[in-house]
Amino acid sequence: MTVTNQSSTAEQTESERIAARYPAEAVRDDFVPKEVYFSPEFAGIEERRLWPRVWQIACRLEELPAVGSYVTYDIVDDSILIVRTSATEVKAYHNVCTHRGRRLAEGCGSVRRFQCAFHGWQFGLDGSPTFVVDREDWAGRLKDEDIRLREVRIGFWGGFVFINMNPDCEPLEQFVAPIDDYTSKFEFEKLRFRWYKSTIVPANWKTVLEFFNEFYHVQQTHRQLLPFTNDYSNSDGFGRHAAIWYPATGALPLSRSPRLPPREEPDFRNYVLNFVETFNRDLQAMVTERNYEATQRLRTEVAADASPVEVMTKWVQFQIEAAEADGSGWPQGLTPEYIDRSKLDWHLFPNAVFLHGFVDGVLWYRARPNGHDPETAIFDVWSLQRYGPGKAPPLKREFYPRWEEGDWPLIFRQDFANIGAVQKGLRSCGFAGARTSPVQERAITHFHRTLRRFLVDPNGRFD
């Protein structure tokens, strides 16, 4: 009891110290203090009080296709082993041998049991010790319950496997609210990998994530999108999480940006065709190959003087017909009102962002610390889409130590070119902090306030 009280007192003391040192009130809608992007002290607080206590995406269920399939998820000093233990069950363990602490597995693969490469101890898929070399040396003192692999909380949402190292954490369903209310009808669980790319980026994980958590930069960084993008956006917090959307046009911003000189475009088909062509070429995500081909029907099956409503209606019709013909199906209940309400870009606290503007293609990002270095991050990008039965390509994980070495589509290269330069600029003595737009970058400031509050109390209010 004394130990528990001492632990509680130490927890409260550190919470008070963090609240005083990094108050949530220091983050305004138009200002984020800069130190949190490079401070070893702040990174250390995250290591102790964020990553061991928060739900985070470890992998997708399709990465665990058969009994014995496993994936390792590394976050700072911890490594989590996610394994399919039966046709209906997946478990997660701390990826460490309980004998002397060696990691049991690296990367991903398939096994019948886990064997430590140091001394040969073996563990079943259920985490129980199945073989200890010379176990009689312990003269009966080595109990199975003491040396079985330590389980980690696990949850499932949208086809993703989430882990949480805090055994007393809230249920995942409660944690992801209210995102599920806005997006469940898109059926993310039916998506599969189109491609999977990872790299090390020379920036803090928050710096990286925020590049994909606002559309304010489109007008400068991705100017090729402006001829068909009314790019003025809005954003706000939703519980722990945040969303971005285009208030002028709904879910998709299909009209010429007012930042460009005005130009008549009587043929609304061109907005859709250019949008799909550019995203198919420069992003290779969200727009699927099936969607691209279906869109070409607008050229021959819709009149040039058709109204925007007619063009959009036919465009959706062609997508549905292509999806049904392909066997991938189409989600039910996706009314125009639901799609508009679902927003376009979501930040799933703390370290994931996804864009789901197209029904059959979703773009997903995950950023996390690269070890203890506060100024480099591991960045994963997943292009996900709906496929017909047996038509999903084999999963190929591409890893590039430097983003310049990777085969990245243009839009990513445009962003990467800025990320490192921003991280360097954050350290300038002439820069006090980020002067965020109170409208278009509100998702970022909401994130920073939420992060500071979570570090103080993970069970507190985040509205």
C-alpha positions as CSV (number, residue, x, y, z in Angstrom):
1,M,0.0,0.0,0.0
2,T,2.9,2.3,0.8
3,V,4.4,1.6,-2.6
4,T,1.1,2.4,-4.4
5,N,0.7,5.6,-2.5
6,Q,4.3,6.6,-3.4
7,S,3.6,5.8,-7.0
8,S,0.4,7.8,-7.0
9,T,2.1,10.8,-5.4
10,A,5.0,10.7,-7.9
11,E,2.4,10.5,-10.8
12,Q,0.6,13.5,-9.4
13,T,3.8,15.5,-8.9
14,E,4.9,14.9,-12.4
15,S,1.5,15.8,-13.8
16,E,1.6,19.0,-11.9
17,R,5.1,19.8,-13.1
18,I,4.1,19.1,-16.8
19,A,1.0,21.2,-16.4
20,A,3.1,24.1,-15.1
21,R,5.9,23.7,-17.6
22,Y,3.7,23.0,-20.7
23,P,0.2,24.4,-20.0
24,A,-2.4,23.7,-22.6
25,E,-3.4,27.4,-22.4
26,A,0.0,28.4,-23.9
27,V,-1.4,27.0,-27.2
28,R,-3.7,29.6,-28.8
29,D,-5.7,29.2,-32.0
30,D,-3.1,31.3,-33.7
31,F,0.1,30.2,-31.9
32,V,2.0,27.0,-31.0
33,P,5.3,27.3,-28.9
34,K,8.2,26.0,-30.9
35,E,10.1,24.0,-28.3
36,V,7.9,21.0,-28.4
37,Y,9.2,20.2,-31.9
38,F,12.8,19.7,-30.9
39,S,13.1,19.7,-27.1
40,P,14.7,16.5,-25.7
41,E,12.8,17.2,-22.5
42,F,9.4,17.3,-24.2
43,A,10.3,14.1,-26.2
44,G,11.2,12.4,-22.9
45,I,7.8,13.3,-21.5
46,E,6.1,11.8,-24.5
47,E,8.2,8.7,-24.1
48,R,7.1,8.2,-20.5
49,R,3.5,9.5,-20.7
50,L,2.2,9.3,-24.2
51,W,3.4,6.3,-26.1
52,P,3.0,3.8,-23.1
53,R,-0.6,5.0,-22.4
54,V,-2.2,5.8,-25.7
55,W,-4.0,3.7,-28.3
56,Q,-2.0,3.6,-31.6
57,I,-2.2,1.8,-34.9
58,A,0.2,-1.2,-35.0
59,C,-0.8,-2.9,-38.3
60,R,-3.8,-4.0,-40.4
61,L,-5.6,-7.3,-40.0
62,E,-4.7,-8.3,-43.6
63,E,-1.1,-8.3,-42.5
64,L,-2.0,-11.3,-40.3
65,P,-3.6,-13.7,-42.9
66,A,-2.9,-17.0,-41.2
67,V,-2.3,-18.6,-37.8
68,G,1.3,-17.8,-36.8
69,S,1.5,-14.6,-38.9
70,Y,3.1,-11.8,-36.9
71,V,4.0,-8.1,-37.2
72,T,6.3,-6.2,-34.8
73,Y,5.5,-2.6,-34.0
74,D,8.4,-0.5,-32.5
75,I,7.8,2.7,-30.6
76,V,10.8,4.4,-28.9
77,D,12.3,1.7,-26.5
78,D,9.3,-0.7,-26.8
79,S,8.5,-3.3,-29.3
80,I,5.1,-5.0,-29.6
81,L,4.5,-8.4,-31.1
82,I,1.1,-8.8,-32.8
83,V,0.3,-12.4,-33.8
84,R,-2.7,-14.3,-35.1
85,T,-3.2,-17.1,-32.6
86,S,-6.3,-18.6,-34.3
87,A,-8.6,-18.0,-37.2
88,T,-10.7,-15.7,-35.1
89,E,-8.2,-14.2,-32.6
90,V,-5.2,-11.9,-32.6
91,K,-3.1,-11.1,-29.6
92,A,-0.3,-8.6,-28.7
93,Y,2.7,-9.1,-26.4
94,H,5.8,-7.2,-25.4
95,N,8.4,-8.4,-27.9
96,V,10.9,-9.6,-25.3
97,C,12.1,-12.9,-24.0
98,T,11.3,-13.1,-20.3
99,H,14.6,-14.9,-19.6
100,R,17.2,-12.2,-20.3
101,G,15.3,-9.6,-22.3
102,R,16.3,-10.4,-25.9
103,R,13.8,-9.3,-28.5
104,L,12.1,-12.4,-29.9
105,A,11.3,-11.2,-33.4
106,E,12.0,-8.5,-35.9
107,G,9.9,-7.2,-38.8
108,C,7.1,-9.6,-39.8
109,G,6.7,-13.2,-40.8
110,S,5.1,-16.5,-39.8
111,V,6.0,-19.0,-37.1
112,R,4.6,-22.0,-35.2
113,R,6.2,-20.7,-32.0
114,F,8.6,-18.0,-30.9
115,Q,12.2,-19.0,-30.1
116,C,14.7,-16.8,-28.5
117,A,17.9,-16.8,-30.5
118,F,20.0,-16.2,-27.4
119,H,19.3,-19.3,-25.2
120,G,16.6,-21.1,-27.1
121,W,13.6,-20.5,-24.8
122,Q,10.4,-21.1,-26.7
123,F,6.9,-19.6,-26.4
124,G,3.6,-20.7,-27.9
125,L,1.4,-18.3,-29.9
126,D,-0.7,-17.9,-26.8
127,G,2.4,-16.5,-25.0
128,S,2.9,-19.5,-22.7
129,P,6.5,-20.9,-22.2
130,T,6.7,-24.2,-24.0
131,F,10.4,-25.0,-23.6
132,V,13.1,-23.8,-21.1
133,V,16.6,-25.2,-21.6
134,D,17.7,-27.1,-18.4
135,R,14.6,-26.0,-16.6
136,E,15.5,-28.3,-13.7
137,D,18.2,-25.8,-12.7
138,W,15.5,-23.7,-11.1
139,A,14.3,-26.7,-8.9
140,G,10.7,-25.9,-9.5
141,R,10.9,-22.2,-8.7
142,L,10.3,-21.1,-12.3
143,K,6.5,-20.8,-12.7
144,D,4.8,-20.6,-16.1
145,E,2.7,-17.6,-15.0
146,D,5.9,-15.7,-14.1
147,I,7.7,-16.2,-17.5
148,R,4.9,-16.2,-20.0
149,L,4.9,-13.3,-22.5
150,R,3.3,-10.2,-21.1
151,E,0.2,-9.3,-23.0
152,V,-0.7,-5.9,-24.3
153,R,-4.2,-4.4,-24.7
154,I,-5.4,-4.8,-28.3
155,G,-8.4,-3.5,-30.2
156,F,-9.8,-3.4,-33.7
157,W,-11.3,-0.6,-35.7
158,G,-11.6,0.0,-39.5
159,G,-9.5,-3.1,-40.3
160,F,-6.7,-1.8,-38.2
161,V,-5.1,-3.4,-35.1
162,F,-4.5,-1.0,-32.3
163,I,-2.4,-1.6,-29.2
164,N,-2.1,0.1,-25.8
165,M,0.5,-0.7,-23.2
166,N,-1.6,0.7,-20.4
167,P,-3.7,-2.2,-19.0
168,D,-6.1,0.3,-17.4
169,C,-6.8,2.3,-20.6
170,E,-10.3,3.1,-21.8
171,P,-11.9,0.9,-24.5
172,L,-10.8,1.6,-28.0
173,E,-14.4,2.2,-29.1
174,Q,-14.5,5.1,-26.6
175,F,-11.1,6.4,-27.6
176,V,-11.9,6.7,-31.3
177,A,-15.2,8.5,-30.8
178,P,-16.6,10.4,-32.5
179,I,-14.7,9.5,-35.7
180,D,-16.7,6.3,-36.1
181,D,-20.0,8.2,-36.1
182,Y,-18.7,10.2,-39.1
183,T,-17.0,7.5,-41.2
184,S,-18.2,4.0,-40.3
185,K,-20.3,3.7,-43.5
186,F,-17.2,3.9,-45.6
187,E,-16.3,0.4,-44.5
188,F,-12.6,0.9,-44.0
189,E,-12.3,-2.7,-42.8
190,K,-12.9,-3.8,-46.4
191,L,-9.9,-1.9,-47.7
192,R,-6.6,-3.6,-48.7
193,F,-3.1,-2.3,-49.4
194,R,-2.4,-0.8,-52.8
195,W,1.0,0.2,-51.7
196,Y,2.9,0.6,-48.4
197,K,5.9,3.0,-48.2
198,S,8.0,4.0,-45.1
199,T,10.9,6.4,-44.7
200,I,12.9,8.3,-42.1
201,V,12.2,12.0,-42.2
202,P,14.5,14.6,-40.8
203,A,11.9,16.2,-38.6
204,N,9.9,15.7,-35.3
205,W,7.0,13.3,-35.7
206,K,4.6,16.2,-35.0
207,T,6.1,18.3,-37.7
208,V,5.7,15.5,-40.1
209,L,2.1,14.7,-39.2
210,E,1.0,18.4,-39.4
211,F,2.0,18.6,-43.0
212,F,-0.9,16.3,-43.7
213,N,-3.3,17.8,-41.1
214,E,-4.1,21.1,-43.0
215,F,-4.9,22.2,-46.5
216,Y,-3.7,25.7,-46.1
217,H,-0.4,24.8,-47.9
218,V,-2.1,23.6,-51.1
219,Q,-2.2,27.0,-52.7
220,Q,1.6,27.2,-52.5
221,T,3.1,23.7,-52.3
222,H,0.6,21.9,-54.7
223,R,-0.3,24.7,-57.1
224,Q,-1.1,22.1,-59.8
225,L,-4.3,21.4,-57.9
226,L,-5.7,24.9,-58.0
227,P,-7.3,24.8,-61.5
228,F,-9.9,22.4,-60.1
229,T,-9.7,23.0,-56.3
230,N,-11.5,25.6,-54.4
231,D,-8.9,25.2,-51.7
232,Y,-10.1,27.4,-48.8
233,S,-10.6,25.0,-46.0
234,N,-12.0,24.8,-42.5
235,S,-10.9,22.6,-39.5
236,D,-11.8,21.9,-35.9
237,G,-11.4,19.5,-33.1
238,F,-13.8,16.6,-32.4
239,G,-13.0,15.1,-29.0
240,R,-9.3,14.2,-29.0
241,H,-9.3,14.2,-32.8
242,A,-9.7,16.8,-35.5
243,A,-11.0,17.1,-39.0
244,I,-10.6,19.3,-42.2
245,W,-13.2,20.0,-44.9
246,Y,-14.0,22.4,-47.6
247,P,-17.0,24.5,-46.5
248,A,-17.6,26.0,-50.0
249,T,-18.2,22.8,-51.9
250,G,-18.7,20.0,-49.4
251,A,-16.6,16.9,-49.4
252,L,-14.7,17.5,-52.7
253,P,-13.6,21.0,-53.7
254,L,-14.4,20.6,-57.5
255,S,-14.2,24.2,-58.8
256,R,-11.5,26.6,-59.8
257,S,-9.6,28.2,-57.0
258,P,-10.5,31.9,-56.5
259,R,-6.8,32.5,-56.0
260,L,-6.3,32.1,-59.7
261,P,-7.5,34.6,-62.3
262,P,-11.1,33.9,-63.2
263,R,-11.8,31.8,-66.2
264,E,-15.0,30.4,-67.6
265,E,-15.4,26.7,-67.6
266,P,-18.8,25.8,-69.1
267,D,-17.9,22.1,-69.2
268,F,-18.0,20.9,-65.6
269,R,-16.8,17.5,-66.6
270,N,-13.3,19.0,-67.0
271,Y,-13.1,19.7,-63.2
272,V,-13.8,16.0,-62.4
273,L,-11.6,14.7,-65.2
274,N,-8.6,16.9,-64.3
275,F,-9.1,16.1,-60.6
276,V,-9.0,12.4,-61.2
277,E,-6.2,12.6,-63.8
278,T,-3.9,14.6,-61.5
279,F,-4.5,12.6,-58.3
280,N,-4.1,9.3,-60.3
281,R,-0.7,10.6,-61.6
282,D,0.6,12.8,-58.7
283,L,-0.7,10.9,-55.7
284,Q,-1.4,7.4,-56.8
285,A,-3.8,7.1,-53.9
286,M,-7.5,7.9,-53.2
287,V,-8.2,7.6,-56.9
288,T,-8.1,3.9,-57.7
289,E,-7.3,2.6,-61.2
290,R,-10.9,1.4,-61.3
291,N,-12.2,4.8,-60.4
292,Y,-9.9,6.4,-63.0
293,E,-11.2,4.2,-65.8
294,A,-14.9,4.6,-64.7
295,T,-14.4,8.4,-64.8
296,Q,-13.4,8.3,-68.4
297,R,-17.0,7.4,-69.2
298,L,-17.9,11.1,-68.6
299,R,-16.2,12.0,-71.9
300,T,-18.6,9.9,-74.0
301,E,-21.7,9.3,-71.9
302,V,-22.4,12.8,-70.4
303,A,-23.0,15.9,-72.4
304,A,-20.5,18.8,-72.3
305,D,-23.2,21.2,-71.2
306,A,-24.5,18.9,-68.4
307,S,-25.1,20.6,-65.1
308,P,-22.7,20.0,-62.2
309,V,-25.3,18.0,-60.4
310,E,-25.8,15.8,-63.4
311,V,-22.1,15.3,-63.9
312,M,-21.5,14.4,-60.2
313,T,-24.5,12.0,-60.2
314,K,-23.2,10.2,-63.3
315,W,-19.7,10.1,-61.9
316,V,-20.9,8.4,-58.8
317,Q,-23.1,6.0,-60.8
318,F,-20.1,5.0,-63.0
319,Q,-18.0,4.3,-59.9
320,I,-20.7,2.2,-58.3
321,E,-21.2,0.2,-61.5
322,A,-17.4,-0.4,-61.9
323,A,-17.1,-1.5,-58.2
324,E,-20.0,-3.9,-58.5
325,A,-18.7,-5.3,-61.8
326,D,-15.3,-5.8,-60.2
327,G,-16.8,-7.6,-57.2
328,S,-15.5,-5.1,-54.7
329,G,-19.0,-3.8,-53.9
330,W,-20.1,-0.4,-52.8
331,P,-20.9,0.7,-49.2
332,Q,-24.5,1.1,-48.3
333,G,-26.0,4.3,-46.9
334,L,-23.5,6.7,-48.5
335,T,-25.9,9.6,-49.2
336,P,-24.5,12.9,-50.4
337,E,-25.4,14.3,-47.0
338,Y,-23.5,11.6,-45.1
339,I,-20.4,12.1,-47.4
340,D,-20.4,15.8,-46.8
341,R,-20.9,15.4,-43.0
342,S,-18.0,12.9,-42.9
343,K,-15.5,15.7,-43.7
344,L,-12.4,14.9,-45.8
345,D,-9.3,14.6,-43.6
346,W,-9.2,13.3,-40.1
347,H,-6.4,13.4,-37.5
348,L,-6.8,10.3,-35.3
349,F,-5.0,11.2,-32.1
350,P,-2.1,11.0,-31.6
351,N,-0.2,10.0,-34.7
352,A,-2.4,9.1,-37.7
353,V,-4.1,11.0,-40.4
354,F,-6.4,9.7,-43.1
355,L,-8.1,11.2,-46.2
356,H,-11.2,9.4,-47.5
357,G,-12.6,11.7,-50.1
358,F,-13.1,8.8,-52.5
359,V,-15.2,5.9,-51.3
360,D,-13.0,3.1,-52.8
361,G,-9.6,4.7,-52.0
362,V,-8.3,6.0,-48.7
363,L,-4.9,7.5,-48.0
364,W,-3.4,6.9,-44.5
365,Y,-0.4,8.3,-42.7
366,R,1.4,7.3,-39.5
367,A,4.3,9.2,-37.9
368,R,6.2,8.2,-34.8
369,P,9.6,9.0,-33.1
370,N,12.7,7.5,-34.6
371,G,14.2,6.1,-31.3
372,H,15.1,9.0,-28.9
373,D,16.0,11.5,-31.6
374,P,13.4,14.3,-31.3
375,E,14.3,15.6,-34.8
376,T,13.8,12.5,-36.9
377,A,10.6,10.4,-37.4
378,I,9.5,7.1,-38.9
379,F,6.8,7.9,-41.5
380,D,4.5,5.3,-43.0
381,V,2.2,6.0,-45.9
382,W,-0.5,3.5,-46.9
383,S,-2.6,3.7,-50.1
384,L,-5.7,1.6,-49.3
385,Q,-8.5,0.6,-51.6
386,R,-11.4,-1.7,-52.1
387,Y,-10.7,-4.8,-54.3
388,G,-12.8,-7.6,-55.6
389,P,-12.2,-11.1,-54.1
390,G,-8.7,-12.3,-54.8
391,K,-7.7,-9.1,-56.7
392,A,-5.7,-7.3,-54.1
393,P,-2.0,-7.2,-55.0
394,P,0.6,-9.0,-52.7
395,L,1.7,-6.8,-49.9
396,K,5.1,-5.2,-50.6
397,R,6.5,-3.1,-47.8
398,E,8.9,-0.5,-49.2
399,F,11.4,1.2,-46.8
400,Y,13.7,4.0,-47.7
401,P,16.3,5.3,-45.2
402,R,16.0,8.7,-46.9
403,W,12.9,9.9,-48.7
404,E,15.0,11.0,-51.7
405,E,15.8,7.3,-52.4
406,G,12.1,6.3,-52.7
407,D,9.8,6.2,-55.7
408,W,7.4,8.7,-54.3
409,P,4.6,10.4,-56.3
410,L,4.9,14.1,-57.0
411,I,2.6,15.4,-54.2
412,F,4.7,13.6,-51.5
413,R,8.0,14.9,-53.0
414,Q,6.6,18.4,-52.8
415,D,5.8,18.0,-49.2
416,F,9.0,16.2,-48.3
417,A,11.0,19.1,-49.8
418,N,9.4,21.4,-47.2
419,I,9.4,19.2,-44.1
420,G,13.2,19.2,-43.4
421,A,13.4,22.9,-44.1
422,V,10.6,23.6,-41.6
423,Q,12.3,21.5,-38.9
424,K,15.5,23.5,-39.4
425,G,13.7,26.8,-39.3
426,L,11.9,25.9,-36.0
427,R,15.2,26.3,-34.2
428,S,15.9,29.9,-35.4
429,C,16.3,32.5,-32.7
430,G,14.2,34.7,-34.9
431,F,11.2,32.3,-34.7
432,A,9.0,32.3,-31.6
433,G,6.4,29.7,-32.6
434,A,4.0,28.7,-35.3
435,R,1.4,31.4,-36.2
436,T,-1.3,29.0,-37.2
437,S,-4.5,30.1,-39.0
438,P,-7.3,30.1,-36.5
439,V,-9.6,28.7,-39.3
440,Q,-7.6,26.6,-41.7
441,E,-5.1,25.2,-39.2
442,R,-7.3,24.8,-36.1
443,A,-6.8,21.0,-36.3
444,I,-3.1,21.6,-35.5
445,T,-3.7,23.8,-32.4
446,H,-6.4,21.5,-31.2
447,F,-3.9,18.6,-31.4
448,H,-1.3,20.5,-29.3
449,R,-3.7,21.3,-26.6
450,T,-5.0,17.8,-26.6
451,L,-1.5,16.4,-26.4
452,R,-0.6,18.6,-23.4
453,R,-3.7,17.6,-21.6
454,F,-3.2,13.9,-22.3
455,L,0.4,14.1,-20.9
456,V,-1.1,15.5,-17.7
457,D,-4.1,13.2,-17.5
458,P,-4.9,10.6,-20.2
459,N,-8.5,10.2,-18.8
460,G,-9.3,13.9,-18.8
461,R,-11.7,15.9,-20.9
462,F,-10.7,16.7,-24.5
463,D,-13.6,18.7,-25.9
